[in-house]
Amino acid sequence: MAKTQLGARVDSEVKELAEARARDRGLSLGDYIAVLVHEDTEGLRQRGLDAAERFLTEHQGVFDEAEDADCRTTGAHAA
C-alpha cells in the first residue's frame, strides 16, 4: 500500500508521549498513529474500554473491600 504523508500540530508533551509509546510498542511514530486510527475505526479501542468498564462494574466490590481492609490495618507504621 502506498504511503501518504500527513502533518499535524500537537503540543510538545503530546509529541513526546506519542514517541515514547511508539518506542514501547516497537513502532515508528507514523506506524503508531496508523495503528491508533485502525483501532479506533475498527472499534477495538471502544470494545476494550467497554470490557474494562464491565469488569470494574462487576468486581468493584472486591476492590472496595481490599481498599477498606488497607485502611483498617493497625500496628506499627514507619515514620
QUIUR-V26870 format. One line per field, one symbol per residue. phi: phi as a letter, one per 40 degrees, with the letter a starting at -180 (. if undefined). A space follows every 50 residues. Layout:
phi = ???
This chain:
phi = .ccbcbbabbccccdccccccccdcgbccccccccdccccccgccccccc ccccccccbddccccccccccccbhcbcc
